[in-house]
């Protein structure tokens, strides 16, 4: 009697393990930096307001800094802080040679112009990679600090793809934080890149032609299994807490992709435990990189 041969399941890209490896490397290099210069890399973290999710993110980032040997300096400001006062703090941090990186946690209170605040950060200390100077460097393929989440996505892709040239990548979402930067990074690898957004027509058909799918729309379970061609690689950036149907008030965390339907893909990232850990690990790496660059500049 013949038995059916099961199709191989998609590789689950272990973001948590890859992030831990990167963080350990940063820790070793931060220790070497401390021995060479007498002080550790230092990151200033600015949190304005009392948004619960922002508070959780900041605590997680500060904890990871401590594990990696990076000094973190917190600045907790009330939700009523004046924009001028926040800008004055940024100016002080820009001028402080002991501070190598500046992170302003988003979102900011609604009366504050976030673009104005982010633009005020010294590009050399912009470890989030959001300053127009760093965005320009990314778009031209020149040296600059790269946004953490797109950088982490590329590192995950590197674990399963040897050659990007000529592959069709579809990016779902055009945000300045993820969609646009990851599109530019993929272009640098000589992918053919399609960026889609809320007004895109025929999204399913576009995604079905992709070798690489990066879903960063913030729309839970938007991308279904029949959108994904066999052998494609799927990077799920989305993370949303939803109510589990039929479970009362119990919730679960899901991504932008229905990954349970994607056994036919070559590789997928889990949610949680995929892109999220890489974002924080890349923040640590960017802080170390910024510290080295500023130290070289001071010495020269």
ABEGO torsion letter per residue (X at the ends): XBBBBBBBBBBBBBAAAAAAAAAAAAAAAAAAAAAAAGBBBBBBBBBBEABAAAAAAAAAAAAAAAAAGBBBBBBBBBAABBAAAAAAAAAAAAABAABABBBBBOBBBAABBAAAAAAABBAAABAAGABAAAAAAAAAGBBBBBBAAAAAAAAAAAAABABABGBBBBBBEABAAAAAAAAAAAAAAGBBBBBBBAABBGAAAAAAABABBBBBAGBBGABBAAABBBGBBBBBABBBBBBBBGAEABBBBBBABBAAAAAABABBBBOBGBAAAAAAAAAAAAAAAAAAAAAAAAAX
